[in-house]
Amino acid sequence: MTAHGASREALGAARERLDALTDNTAVDAGRLADELAAVTALLDREVSLRRVLTDPAQAGEAKAELAGRLLGGKVGGETADLVAGMVRSRWSASRDLVDALEELADVADLTAAQKSGALDTVEDELFRFGRIVASSTELRAALTDRAATATAKSELLRSLLGGKAAVTTERLVERLVTVPRGRSLEAGLESLSKLAADRRERMVAVVTSAVPLSDPQKQRLGAALAKIYGRQMHLNLDVDPEVLGGIRVQVGDEVINGSIADRIEDAHRRMAG
């Protein structure tokens, strides 16, 4: 999605909320992707509805309440809250909201792949599938034929990818092919590949401290971790008073431990040993 002005800011805020949601291991990113895709399809169909939900003359809270009533019982609470937050934001054009929802669905699927350790595979498969399409005029024509049904295209994709590609790759490509929303196949695959690359470059550090960190402390910690790991670092912050006088940082399976409590425990272990 190429966003401008207000829509760029709204998309950035929505991406941050999505990241905060999916960083929680209890959240099913794949289910979130399905539900966001369903909301995308709804608002793509219902032009008048999306205009109401992006009308700058309407109060943000009123639009959020409308979205809540429409989606209540049809999607999970995380999805409903995410959409409510999005319609509270300002959008430069009503279509931008739908484009953003579509992007978030793709990012959620890529996050699911990342959690399962399949993100590198998905990124590689998207690239290779793009090369296959580029080299076969016949295949491209079949996948972009407007007269062909979504079912027929899905069956063709299953014959090509079924059991040979990661589940996330199949889901992303099928959604792109069956619901292109005006995008060319090549542009869609390129966009998915970029989202996958961006996702791969993002690392999450779970930071637990005895007291809340100040903004300068967060910035210094983020910069230090970025230097250590050589890539952008997103900080998930938690406060635990039992972390005595220090801080505990976990990046993936690695723990950087600076808490007094853990130093004491380590000393006890050494004495016991």
Accessible surface in RSA format (square Angstrom, percent):
REM  Atomic radii and reference values for relative SASA: ProtOr
REM  Chains: A
REM  Algorithm: Lee & Richards
REM  Probe-radius: 1.40
REM  Slices: 20
REM RES _ NUM      All-atoms   Total-Side   Main-Chain    Non-polar    All polar
REM                ABS   REL    ABS   REL    ABS   REL    ABS   REL    ABS   REL
RES MET A   1    68.03  35.2   5.06   3.3  62.97 149.9  19.84  16.9  48.19  63.8
RES THR A   2   113.93  81.0  89.17  90.4  24.76  59.0  56.74  76.2  57.20  86.5
RES ALA A   3    11.24  10.3   2.14   3.3   9.10  20.7   2.57   3.6   8.67  23.0
RES HIS A   4   115.10  62.9 114.43  79.5   0.67   1.7  83.32  85.9  31.78  37.0
RES GLY A   5    42.07  51.9   0.00   N/A  42.07  51.9  37.59 103.2   4.48  10.0
RES ALA A   6    38.57  35.5  26.24  40.5  12.34  28.1  30.50  42.9   8.08  21.4
RES SER A   7     0.00   0.0   0.00   0.0   0.00   0.0   0.00   0.0   0.00   0.0
RES ARG A   8   136.35  57.2 133.00  67.8   3.35   8.0  58.74  80.3  77.60  47.0
RES GLU A   9   136.41  78.3 122.71  92.8  13.71  32.6  47.47  91.8  88.94  72.6
RES ALA A  10     4.53   4.2   0.74   1.1   3.79   8.6   4.06   5.7   0.47   1.2
RES LEU A  11    18.40  10.2  18.40  13.2   0.00   0.0  18.40  12.9   0.00   0.0
RES GLY A  12    33.54  41.4   0.00   N/A  33.54  41.4  32.28  88.6   1.26   2.8
RES ALA A  13    36.35  33.4  30.31  46.8   6.04  13.7  33.63  47.4   2.72   7.2
RES ALA A  14     0.00   0.0   0.00   0.0   0.00   0.0   0.00   0.0   0.00   0.0
RES ARG A  15    55.14  23.2  55.14  28.1   0.00   0.0  16.84  23.0  38.30  23.2
RES GLU A  16   121.04  69.5 117.73  89.1   3.31   7.9  37.33  72.2  83.71  68.3
RES ARG A  17    83.27  35.0  79.14  40.3   4.13   9.8  56.61  77.4  26.66  16.2
RES LEU A  18     0.22   0.1   0.22   0.2   0.00   0.0   0.22   0.2   0.00   0.0
RES ASP A  19    14.17   9.9  14.17  14.1   0.00   0.0   0.12   0.3  14.05  14.0
RES ALA A  20    60.46  55.6  46.25  71.4  14.21  32.3  47.34  66.7  13.11  34.7
RES LEU A  21    43.75  24.4  41.22  29.5   2.53   6.4  43.63  30.6   0.12   0.3
RES THR A  22     0.53   0.4   0.00   0.0   0.53   1.3   0.00   0.0   0.53   0.8
RES ASP A  23    29.63  20.8   6.28   6.2  23.35  55.2   6.07  14.3  23.56  23.5
RES ASN A  24    77.36  53.3  67.25  65.0  10.11  24.3  20.63  49.7  56.72  54.8
RES THR A  25   131.45  93.5 104.77 106.2  26.68  63.6  75.42 101.3  56.03  84.7
RES ALA A  26    92.12  84.7  52.32  80.7  39.80  90.5  63.71  89.7  28.41  75.3
RES VAL A  27    10.69   7.0   5.62   5.1   5.06  12.2   6.90   6.0   3.79  10.3
RES ASP A  28    80.20  56.2  71.37  71.0   8.83  20.9  28.58  67.3  51.62  51.5
RES ALA A  29     3.72   3.4   0.45   0.7   3.27   7.4   0.45   0.6   3.27   8.7
RES GLY A  30    16.13  19.9   0.00   N/A  16.13  19.9  15.36  42.2   0.76   1.7
RES ARG A  31    85.29  35.8  79.70  40.6   5.59  13.3  55.55  75.9  29.74  18.0
RES LEU A  32     0.00   0.0   0.00   0.0   0.00   0.0   0.00   0.0   0.00   0.0
RES ALA A  33     0.00   0.0   0.00   0.0   0.00   0.0   0.00   0.0   0.00   0.0
RES ASP A  34    70.79  49.6  63.63  63.3   7.16  16.9  24.96  58.7  45.83  45.7
RES GLU A  35    26.88  15.4  25.35  19.2   1.53   3.6  14.00  27.1  12.88  10.5
RES LEU A  36     0.00   0.0   0.00   0.0   0.00   0.0   0.00   0.0   0.00   0.0
RES ALA A  37    21.92  20.2  14.87  23.0   7.05  16.0  16.76  23.6   5.16  13.7
RES ALA A  38    59.12  54.4  44.57  68.8  14.55  33.1  53.11  74.8   6.01  15.9
RES VAL A  39     4.33   2.8   3.24   2.9   1.09   2.6   4.29   3.7   0.04   0.1
RES THR A  40     7.45   5.3   7.45   7.6   0.00   0.0   7.45  10.0   0.00   0.0
RES ALA A  41    35.89  33.0  32.55  50.2   3.34   7.6  34.53  48.6   1.36   3.6
RES LEU A  42    46.77  26.0  46.61  33.3   0.16   0.4  46.62  32.7   0.15   0.4
RES LEU A  43     2.92   1.6   2.92   2.1   0.00   0.0   2.92   2.0   0.00   0.0
RES ASP A  44    45.36  31.8  33.86  33.7  11.50  27.2   2.00   4.7  43.36  43.2
RES ARG A  45   161.33  67.7 132.87  67.7  28.46  67.8  75.90 103.7  85.43  51.8
RES GLU A  46    75.48  43.3  74.05  56.0   1.43   3.4   9.64  18.7  65.84  53.8
RES VAL A  47    56.00  36.8  52.85  47.8   3.14   7.6  52.85  45.9   3.14   8.5
RES SER A  48    79.47  67.2  73.61  98.2   5.86  13.5  49.12 104.6  30.35  42.5
RES LEU A  49    30.53  17.0  26.89  19.2   3.64   9.1  30.53  21.4   0.00   0.0
RES ARG A  50    26.50  11.1  26.50  13.5   0.00   0.0   0.02   0.0  26.47  16.0
RES ARG A  51   151.82  63.7 146.55  74.7   5.27  12.5  42.99  58.8 108.83  66.0
RES VAL A  52    71.13  46.8  68.64  62.1   2.49   6.0  71.06  61.7   0.06   0.2
RES LEU A  53     3.35   1.9   3.35   2.4   0.00   0.0   3.35   2.3   0.00   0.0
RES THR A  54    11.08   7.9   4.45   4.5   6.63  15.8   1.58   2.1   9.50  14.4
RES ASP A  55    43.03  30.1  39.73  39.5   3.30   7.8   9.33  22.0  33.70  33.6
RES PRO A  56    81.24  59.2  65.89  60.1  15.35  55.8  68.46  56.5  12.78  79.4
RES ALA A  57    90.08  82.8  48.92  75.5  41.16  93.6  60.77  85.6  29.31  77.6
RES GLN A  58    86.23  48.2  78.53  57.4   7.70  18.3   7.69  16.4  78.55  59.6
RES ALA A  59    65.72  60.4  48.89  75.5  16.82  38.3  60.19  84.8   5.53  14.6
RES GLY A  60    23.34  28.8   0.00   N/A  23.34  28.8  10.25  28.1  13.09  29.3
RES GLU A  61    92.54  53.1  88.22  66.7   4.31  10.3  51.68 100.0  40.86  33.4
RES ALA A  62    51.22  47.1  41.45  64.0   9.77  22.2  44.59  62.8   6.63  17.6
RES LYS A  63    10.26   5.0   8.95   5.5   1.31   3.1   3.94   3.6   6.32   6.7
RES ALA A  64     5.10   4.7   1.78   2.7   3.33   7.6   2.10   3.0   3.01   8.0
RES GLU A  65    98.98  56.8  89.73  67.9   9.24  22.0  33.42  64.6  65.55  53.5
RES LEU A  66    40.69  22.7  40.69  29.1   0.00   0.0  40.69  28.6   0.00   0.0
RES ALA A  67     1.79   1.6   1.15   1.8   0.64   1.5   1.79   2.5   0.00   0.0
RES GLY A  68    29.98  37.0   0.00   N/A  29.98  37.0  23.87  65.5   6.11  13.7
RES ARG A  69   166.59  69.9 138.59  70.7  27.99  66.6  78.04 106.6  88.55  53.7
RES LEU A  70    61.38  34.2  55.59  39.8   5.79  14.6  58.81  41.3   2.57   6.9
RES LEU A  71     9.53   5.3   9.46   6.8   0.06   0.2   9.46   6.6   0.06   0.2
RES GLY A  72    45.20  55.7   0.00   N/A  45.20  55.7  30.63  84.1  14.57  32.6
RES GLY A  73    87.45 107.8   0.00   N/A  87.45 107.8  41.74 114.5  45.71 102.4
RES LYS A  74   156.19  76.2 122.04  74.9  34.15  81.3  96.38  86.8  59.81  63.7
RES VAL A  75    23.90  15.7   6.73   6.1  17.17  41.4  11.10   9.6  12.80  34.7
RES GLY A  76    20.38  25.1   0.00   N/A  20.38  25.1  19.33  53.0   1.04   2.3
RES GLY A  77    49.99  61.6   0.00   N/A  49.99  61.6  37.71 103.5  12.28  27.5
RES GLU A  78    51.82  29.8  49.19  37.2   2.63   6.3  14.61  28.3  37.21  30.4
RES THR A  79     0.00   0.0   0.00   0.0   0.00   0.0   0.00   0.0   0.00   0.0
RES ALA A  80    20.73  19.1  18.43  28.4   2.30   5.2  18.83  26.5   1.90   5.0
RES ASP A  81   102.93  72.1  95.59  95.1   7.34  17.4  27.39  64.5  75.55  75.3
RES LEU A  82     2.51   1.4   0.00   0.0   2.51   6.3   2.30   1.6   0.21   0.6
RES VAL A  83     1.56   1.0   1.56   1.4   0.00   0.0   1.56   1.4   0.00   0.0
RES ALA A  84    12.83  11.8  12.83  19.8   0.00   0.0  12.83  18.1   0.00   0.0
RES GLY A  85     9.23  11.4   0.00   N/A   9.23  11.4   7.25  19.9   1.98   4.4
RES MET A  86     0.06   0.0   0.00   0.0   0.06   0.2   0.06   0.1   0.00   0.0
RES VAL A  87     0.00   0.0   0.00   0.0   0.00   0.0   0.00   0.0   0.00   0.0
RES ARG A  88   114.85  48.2  94.32  48.1  20.52  48.9  41.53  56.8  73.31  44.4
RES SER A  89    25.13  21.2  15.27  20.4   9.86  22.7  14.05  29.9  11.07  15.5
RES ARG A  90   150.09  63.0 141.04  71.9   9.04  21.5  59.55  81.4  90.54  54.9
RES TRP A  91    17.42   7.0   0.06   0.0  17.36  40.8   0.06   0.0  17.36  28.2
RES SER A  92    69.35  58.6  28.48  38.0  40.87  94.2  32.50  69.2  36.85  51.6
RES ALA A  93    49.43  45.4  41.20  63.6   8.22  18.7  49.43  69.6   0.00   0.0
RES SER A  94    25.55  21.6  17.87  23.9   7.67  17.7   5.45  11.6  20.10  28.2
RES ARG A  95   100.02  42.0  99.54  50.7   0.47   1.1  45.12  61.7  54.90  33.3
RES ASP A  96    24.61  17.2  24.61  24.5   0.00   0.0   0.00   0.0  24.61  24.5
RES LEU A  97     0.00   0.0   0.00   0.0   0.00   0.0   0.00   0.0   0.00   0.0
RES VAL A  98     0.00   0.0   0.00   0.0   0.00   0.0   0.00   0.0   0.00   0.0
RES ASP A  99    31.06  21.8  29.40  29.3   1.66   3.9   6.35  14.9  24.71  24.6
RES ALA A 100     0.00   0.0   0.00   0.0   0.00   0.0   0.00   0.0   0.00   0.0
RES LEU A 101     0.00   0.0   0.00   0.0   0.00   0.0   0.00   0.0   0.00   0.0
RES GLU A 102    21.03  12.1  20.41  15.4   0.62   1.5   8.22  15.9  12.81  10.5
RES GLU A 103    17.04   9.8  14.82  11.2   2.22   5.3   5.77  11.2  11.27   9.2
RES LEU A 104     0.00   0.0   0.00   0.0   0.00   0.0   0.00   0.0   0.00   0.0
RES ALA A 105     0.74   0.7   0.74   1.1   0.00   0.0   0.74   1.0   0.00   0.0
RES ASP A 106     8.37   5.9   8.37   8.3   0.00   0.0   0.00   0.0   8.37   8.3
RES VAL A 107     1.81   1.2   1.81   1.6   0.00   0.0   1.81   1.6   0.00   0.0
RES ALA A 108     0.00   0.0   0.00   0.0   0.00   0.0   0.00   0.0   0.00   0.0
RES ASP A 109     1.12   0.8   1.12   1.1   0.00   0.0   0.00   0.0   1.12   1.1
RES LEU A 110     0.30   0.2   0.30   0.2   0.00   0.0   0.30   0.2   0.00   0.0
RES THR A 111     4.07   2.9   4.07   4.1   0.00   0.0   3.95   5.3   0.12   0.2
RES ALA A 112    27.82  25.6  20.69  31.9   7.12  16.2  23.04  32.4   4.78  12.6
RES ALA A 113     1.58   1.4   0.00   0.0   1.58   3.6   1.54   2.2   0.03   0.1
RES GLN A 114    60.08  33.6  46.40  33.9  13.68  32.6  23.64  50.3  36.44  27.6
RES LYS A 115    96.03  46.8  55.71  34.2  40.32  96.0  64.19  57.8  31.84  33.9
RES SER A 116    88.16  74.5  48.15  64.3  40.01  92.2  52.60 112.0  35.56  49.8
RES GLY A 117    68.08  84.0   0.00   N/A  68.08  84.0  35.76  98.1  32.32  72.4
RES ALA A 118    26.43  24.3  23.98  37.0   2.45   5.6  26.43  37.2   0.00   0.0
RES LEU A 119     9.82   5.5   8.90   6.4   0.92   2.3   8.90   6.2   0.92   2.5
RES ASP A 120    94.95  66.5  87.34  86.9   7.61  18.0  37.23  87.6  57.72  57.6
RES THR A 121    66.11  47.0  60.19  61.0   5.92  14.1  32.90  44.2  33.21  50.2
RES VAL A 122     0.00   0.0   0.00   0.0   0.00   0.0   0.00   0.0   0.00   0.0
RES GLU A 123    33.93  19.5  33.65  25.5   0.29   0.7  15.88  30.7  18.05  14.7
RES ASP A 124    68.44  47.9  62.85  62.6   5.59  13.2  23.86  56.1  44.58  44.5
RES GLU A 125    18.90  10.9  16.27  12.3   2.63   6.3   7.96  15.4  10.94   8.9
RES LEU A 126     0.99   0.5   0.00   0.0   0.99   2.5   0.00   0.0   0.99   2.7
RES PHE A 127   113.48  56.8 109.02  67.5   4.46  11.6 112.30  68.1   1.18   3.4
RES ARG A 128   120.03  50.4 119.20  60.8   0.83   2.0  50.74  69.3  69.29  42.0
RES PHE A 129     6.46   3.2   5.09   3.1   1.37   3.6   5.75   3.5   0.70   2.0
RES GLY A 130    20.57  25.4   0.00   N/A  20.57  25.4  14.97  41.1   5.59  12.5
RES ARG A 131   150.57  63.2 146.33  74.6   4.24  10.1  43.24  59.1 107.33  65.0
RES ILE A 132    89.89  51.2  88.01  65.6   1.88   4.5  89.88  64.7   0.02   0.0
RES VAL A 133     2.04   1.3   0.75   0.7   1.29   3.1   0.75   0.7   1.29   3.5
RES ALA A 134    78.27  72.0  41.47  64.0  36.79  83.7  47.12  66.4  31.15  82.5
RES SER A 135    97.06  82.0  55.19  73.7  41.87  96.4  50.63 107.8  46.43  65.1
RES SER A 136    35.34  29.9  29.94  40.0   5.39  12.4  22.24  47.3  13.10  18.4
RES THR A 137   119.70  85.1 109.97 111.5   9.73  23.2  77.52 104.1  42.19  63.8
RES GLU A 138   147.09  84.4 137.37 103.9   9.71  23.1  58.06 112.3  89.02  72.7
RES LEU A 139    22.26  12.4  17.97  12.9   4.29  10.8  21.87  15.4   0.39   1.0
RES ARG A 140    85.17  35.8  85.17  43.4   0.00   0.0  23.31  31.9  61.86  37.5
RES ALA A 141    55.98  51.5  46.61  71.9   9.37  21.3  52.28  73.6   3.70   9.8
RES ALA A 142    42.36  38.9  29.04  44.8  13.32  30.3  38.43  54.1   3.92  10.4
RES LEU A 143     2.16   1.2   0.00   0.0   2.16   5.4   0.00   0.0   2.16   5.8
RES THR A 144    49.81  35.4  32.21  32.7  17.60  41.9  28.75  38.6  21.06  31.8
RES ASP A 145    63.10  44.2  55.36  55.1   7.74  18.3  16.03  37.7  47.07  46.9
RES ARG A 146   238.66 100.2 205.07 104.5  33.59  80.0  79.65 108.9 159.02  96.4
RES ALA A 147    93.61  86.1  56.20  86.7  37.41  85.1  67.15  94.6  26.46  70.1
RES ALA A 148    33.63  30.9  14.69  22.7  18.93  43.1  23.72  33.4   9.90  26.2
RES THR A 149    86.61  61.6  78.37  79.5   8.24  19.6  79.40 106.6   7.22  10.9
RES ALA A 150    54.27  49.9  44.34  68.4   9.93  22.6  45.85  64.6   8.42  22.3
RES THR A 151    86.06  61.2  81.60  82.7   4.46  10.6  49.12  66.0  36.94  55.8
RES ALA A 152    47.60  43.8  38.57  59.5   9.02  20.5  41.31  58.2   6.28  16.6
RES LYS A 153    19.73   9.6  18.55  11.4   1.17   2.8   3.21   2.9  16.52  17.6
RES SER A 154    11.15   9.4  10.82  14.4   0.33   0.8   4.62   9.8   6.53   9.1
RES GLU A 155    98.35  56.5  91.40  69.1   6.95  16.5  27.33  52.9  71.02  58.0
RES LEU A 156    54.99  30.6  49.28  35.3   5.71  14.4  54.21  38.1   0.78   2.1
RES LEU A 157     6.47   3.6   5.83   4.2   0.64   1.6   6.40   4.5   0.07   0.2
RES ARG A 158   124.48  52.3 116.24  59.3   8.24  19.6  58.89  80.5  65.58  39.7
RES SER A 159    71.73  60.6  46.60  62.2  25.13  57.9  52.56 111.9  19.17  26.9
RES LEU A 160    62.71  34.9  51.10  36.6  11.61  29.2  52.35  36.8  10.35  27.9
RES LEU A 161    20.81  11.6  20.81  14.9   0.00   0.0  20.81  14.6   0.00   0.0
RES GLY A 162    30.65  37.8   0.00   N/A  30.65  37.8  15.70  43.1  14.94  33.5
RES GLY A 163    82.89 102.2   0.00   N/A  82.89 102.2  41.96 115.1  40.93  91.7
RES LYS A 164   149.98  73.2 114.06  70.0  35.92  85.5  89.62  80.7  60.36  64.3
RES ALA A 165    18.03  16.6   3.62   5.6  14.41  32.8   7.19  10.1  10.84  28.7
RES ALA A 166    22.33  20.5   9.03  13.9  13.30  30.3  20.91  29.4   1.42   3.8
RES VAL A 167   108.85  71.6 105.20  95.2   3.66   8.8 105.64  91.8   3.21   8.7
RES THR A 168    13.84   9.8  12.97  13.2   0.87   2.1   0.39   0.5  13.45  20.3
RES THR A 169     0.38   0.3   0.38   0.4   0.00   0.0   0.38   0.5   0.00   0.0
RES GLU A 170    42.61  24.5  40.54  30.7   2.07   4.9  13.50  26.1  29.11  23.8
RES ARG A 171    66.53  27.9  60.67  30.9   5.86  14.0  32.65  44.6  33.88  20.5
RES LEU A 172     1.55   0.9   0.00   0.0   1.55   3.9   0.00   0.0   1.55   4.2
RES VAL A 173     0.03   0.0   0.03   0.0   0.00   0.0   0.03   0.0   0.00   0.0
RES GLU A 174    58.27  33.5  58.27  44.1   0.00   0.0  13.55  26.2  44.72  36.5
RES ARG A 175    43.88  18.4  39.96  20.4   3.92   9.3  35.96  49.1   7.92   4.8
RES LEU A 176     4.42   2.5   2.84   2.0   1.58   4.0   3.00   2.1   1.42   3.8
RES VAL A 177     4.65   3.1   0.07   0.1   4.58  11.0   3.20   2.8   1.45   3.9
RES THR A 178    32.17  22.9  13.26  13.4  18.91  45.1   6.05   8.1  26.12  39.5
RES VAL A 179    64.23  42.3  61.92  56.1   2.30   5.6  63.58  55.2   0.64   1.7
RES PRO A 180    53.59  39.1  53.59  48.9   0.00   0.0  53.59  44.2   0.00   0.0
RES ARG A 181    23.49   9.9   4.18   2.1  19.30  46.0  16.74  22.9   6.75   4.1
RES GLY A 182    81.74 100.8   0.00   N/A  81.74 100.8  41.82 114.8  39.92  89.4
RES ARG A 183    69.03  29.0  52.84  26.9  16.19  38.5  45.44  62.1  23.59  14.3
RES SER A 184    52.38  44.3  37.64  50.2  14.74  34.0  40.07  85.3  12.31  17.2
RES LEU A 185     7.71   4.3   3.47   2.5   4.24  10.7   5.99   4.2   1.72   4.6
RES GLU A 186    71.96  41.3  65.89  49.9   6.07  14.4  56.40 109.1  15.56  12.7
RES ALA A 187    50.98  46.9  42.32  65.3   8.65  19.7  46.38  65.3   4.59  12.2
RES GLY A 188     0.02   0.0   0.00   N/A   0.02   0.0   0.02   0.1   0.00   0.0
RES LEU A 189     7.62   4.2   7.41   5.3   0.21   0.5   7.62   5.4   0.00   0.0
RES GLU A 190   129.50  74.3 121.94  92.3   7.55  18.0  46.90  90.7  82.59  67.4
RES SER A 191    37.09  31.3  29.75  39.7   7.34  16.9  23.39  49.8  13.70  19.2
RES LEU A 192     2.64   1.5   2.64   1.9   0.00   0.0   2.64   1.9   0.00   0.0
RES SER A 193    28.83  24.4  27.13  36.2   1.70   3.9  23.63  50.3   5.21   7.3
RES LYS A 194   131.99  64.4 125.94  77.3   6.04  14.4 100.29  90.3  31.70  33.8
RES LEU A 195    16.99   9.5  14.56  10.4   2.43   6.1  14.56  10.2   2.43   6.5
RES ALA A 196     0.00   0.0   0.00   0.0   0.00   0.0   0.00   0.0   0.00   0.0
RES ALA A 197    28.03  25.8  27.84  43.0   0.19   0.4  28.03  39.5   0.00   0.0
RES ASP A 198    61.59  43.1  51.70  51.5   9.89  23.4  17.78  41.9  43.81  43.7
RES ARG A 199     8.85   3.7   6.08   3.1   2.77   6.6   4.63   6.3   4.22   2.6
RES ARG A 200    80.73  33.9  77.01  39.3   3.71   8.8  24.71  33.8  56.02  34.0
RES GLU A 201    79.34  45.6  79.22  59.9   0.12   0.3  41.09  79.5  38.25  31.2
RES ARG A 202    26.54  11.1  22.13  11.3   4.42  10.5  17.16  23.4   9.38   5.7
RES MET A 203    45.89  23.8  41.81  27.7   4.09   9.7  43.30  36.8   2.60   3.4
RES VAL A 204    39.49  26.0  29.57  26.8   9.92  23.9  29.57  25.7   9.92  26.9
RES ALA A 205     0.00   0.0   0.00   0.0   0.00   0.0   0.00   0.0   0.00   0.0
RES VAL A 206    65.47  43.1  64.18  58.1   1.29   3.1  64.18  55.8   1.29   3.5
RES VAL A 207     0.65   0.4   0.34   0.3   0.32   0.8   0.34   0.3   0.32   0.9
RES THR A 208    18.53  13.2  18.53  18.8   0.00   0.0   8.66  11.6   9.87  14.9
RES SER A 209     5.98   5.1   5.98   8.0   0.00   0.0   3.01   6.4   2.97   4.2
RES ALA A 210    20.53  18.9  14.38  22.2   6.15  14.0  14.38  20.3   6.15  16.3
RES VAL A 211   100.62  66.2 100.32  90.8   0.29   0.7 100.60  87.4   0.02   0.1
RES PRO A 212   102.23  74.5  86.23  78.6  16.01  58.2  88.82  73.3  13.41  83.4
RES LEU A 213    29.82  16.6  17.51  12.5  12.31  30.9  17.73  12.5  12.09  32.5
RES SER A 214    53.07  44.8  41.32  55.1  11.75  27.1  47.13 100.4   5.94   8.3
RES ASP A 215    91.21  63.9  86.41  86.0   4.80  11.4  22.51  53.0  68.70  68.5
RES PRO A 216    72.51  52.8  71.12  64.8   1.39   5.0  72.35  59.7   0.16   1.0
RES GLN A 217    77.08  43.1  73.48  53.7   3.60   8.6  13.40  28.5  63.69  48.3
RES LYS A 218    67.70  33.0  65.79  40.4   1.92   4.6  25.36  22.8  42.34  45.1
RES GLN A 219   129.97  72.7 117.30  85.7  12.67  30.2  48.22 102.6  81.75  62.0
RES ARG A 220   153.48  64.4 144.80  73.8   8.68  20.7  77.81 106.3  75.68  45.9
RES LEU A 221    33.31  18.6  28.81  20.6   4.50  11.3  32.68  23.0   0.63   1.7
RES GLY A 222    15.19  18.7   0.00   N/A  15.19  18.7  13.30  36.5   1.88   4.2
RES ALA A 223    66.53  61.2  50.64  78.2  15.89  36.2  59.10  83.2   7.43  19.7
RES ALA A 224    49.68  45.7  41.02  63.3   8.67  19.7  48.64  68.5   1.04   2.8
RES LEU A 225     4.19   2.3   4.19   3.0   0.00   0.0   4.19   2.9   0.00   0.0
RES ALA A 226    32.78  30.1  28.67  44.2   4.11   9.4  28.99  40.8   3.79  10.0
RES LYS A 227   183.07  89.3 154.38  94.7  28.69  68.3 106.73  96.1  76.34  81.3
RES ILE A 228   114.81  65.3  80.97  60.3  33.84  81.6  88.10  63.4  26.71  72.5
RES TYR A 229    51.19  23.9  27.85  15.8  23.34  60.7  32.90  24.7  18.29  22.5
RES GLY A 230    65.72  81.0   0.00   N/A  65.72  81.0  34.95  95.9  30.78  68.9
RES ARG A 231    85.91  36.1  73.00  37.2  12.91  30.7  14.34  19.6  71.56  43.4
RES GLN A 232   129.54  72.4 115.86  84.7  13.68  32.6  40.33  85.9  89.21  67.7
RES MET A 233    20.69  10.7   0.29   0.2  20.41  48.6   0.29   0.2  20.41  27.0
RES HIS A 234    51.08  27.9  46.92  32.6   4.16  10.6  30.34  31.3  20.74  24.1
RES LEU A 235    33.55  18.7  16.79  12.0  16.75  42.1  16.79  11.8  16.75  45.1
RES ASN A 236    37.33  25.7  33.99  32.8   3.34   8.0  14.72  35.4  22.61  21.9
RES LEU A 237    80.27  44.7  44.06  31.5  36.21  91.0  44.32  31.1  35.95  96.7
RES ASP A 238    81.32  57.0  76.65  76.3   4.67  11.0  16.31  38.4  65.01  64.8
RES VAL A 239    69.17  45.5  48.65  44.0  20.52  49.4  48.65  42.3  20.52  55.7
RES ASP A 240    51.33  36.0  50.21  50.0   1.12   2.6  10.60  24.9  40.73  40.6
RES PRO A 241   101.78  74.2  90.12  82.2  11.66  42.4  92.18  76.1   9.60  59.6
RES GLU A 242   135.33  77.7 126.93  96.0   8.40  20.0  44.23  85.6  91.10  74.4
RES VAL A 243    14.17   9.3  13.00  11.8   1.18   2.8  14.17  12.3   0.00   0.0
RES LEU A 244    91.90  51.2  90.57  64.8   1.33   3.3  91.90  64.5   0.00   0.0
RES GLY A 245    67.62  83.4   0.00   N/A  67.62  83.4  32.81  90.0  34.81  78.0
RES GLY A 246    19.00  23.4   0.00   N/A  19.00  23.4  12.28  33.7   6.71  15.0
RES ILE A 247    48.35  27.5  48.35  36.0   0.00   0.0  48.35  34.8   0.00   0.0
RES ARG A 248    81.54  34.2  81.27  41.4   0.27   0.6  15.11  20.7  66.43  40.3
RES VAL A 249     4.14   2.7   4.14   3.8   0.00   0.0   4.14   3.6   0.00   0.0
RES GLN A 250    57.53  32.2  56.71  41.4   0.82   2.0   4.13   8.8  53.40  40.5
RES VAL A 251     6.33   4.2   1.82   1.6   4.51  10.9   1.82   1.6   4.51  12.2
RES GLY A 252    56.68  69.9   0.00   N/A  56.68  69.9  43.07 118.2  13.61  30.5
RES ASP A 253   150.02 105.1 119.00 118.4  31.02  73.3  38.89  91.5 111.13 110.8
RES GLU A 254    96.05  55.1  88.69  67.1   7.36  17.5  37.20  72.0  58.84  48.0
RES VAL A 255    60.01  39.5  33.48  30.3  26.52  63.9  33.48  29.1  26.52  71.9
RES ILE A 256    63.74  36.3  59.20  44.1   4.54  10.9  62.99  45.4   0.74   2.0
RES ASN A 257    72.42  49.9  41.55  40.2  30.87  74.3  21.42  51.5  51.01  49.3
RES GLY A 258    22.18  27.3   0.00   N/A  22.18  27.3  15.24  41.8   6.93  15.5
RES SER A 259     2.17   1.8   1.95   2.6   0.22   0.5   0.60   1.3   1.57   2.2
RES ILE A 260    74.91  42.6  74.91  55.8   0.00   0.0  74.91  53.9   0.00   0.0
RES ALA A 261    32.33  29.7  25.40  39.2   6.93  15.8  27.91  39.3   4.43  11.7
RES ASP A 262    43.00  30.1  39.42  39.2   3.58   8.5  10.76  25.3  32.24  32.1
RES ARG A 263   153.05  64.3 143.59  73.2   9.46  22.5  60.21  82.3  92.84  56.3
RES ILE A 264    83.25  47.4  80.30  59.8   2.95   7.1  83.17  59.9   0.08   0.2
RES GLU A 265    89.92  51.6  87.35  66.1   2.56   6.1  29.52  57.1  60.40  49.3
RES ASP A 266    45.82  32.1  45.82  45.6   0.00   0.0  11.87  27.9  33.95  33.9
RES ALA A 267    46.08  42.4  41.95  64.7   4.13   9.4  45.61  64.2   0.48   1.3
RES HIS A 268   113.85  62.2 109.10  75.8   4.75  12.2  66.27  68.3  47.58  55.4
RES ARG A 269   138.99  58.4 127.82  65.2  11.17  26.6  72.16  98.6  66.83  40.5
RES ARG A 270   184.26  77.4 160.28  81.7  23.98  57.1  61.23  83.7 123.03  74.6
RES MET A 271   161.17  83.5 125.51  83.1  35.66  84.9 114.42  97.3  46.75  61.9
RES ALA A 272    94.55  86.9  51.02  78.7  43.53  99.0  63.38  89.3  31.17  82.6
RES GLY A 273    97.91 120.7   0.00   N/A  97.91 120.7  50.47 138.5  47.44 106.3
END  Absolute sums over single chains surface
CHAIN  1 A    14562.6      11525.8       3036.8       8241.4       6321.2
END  Absolute sums over all chains
TOTAL         14562.6      11525.8       3036.8       8241.4       6321.2
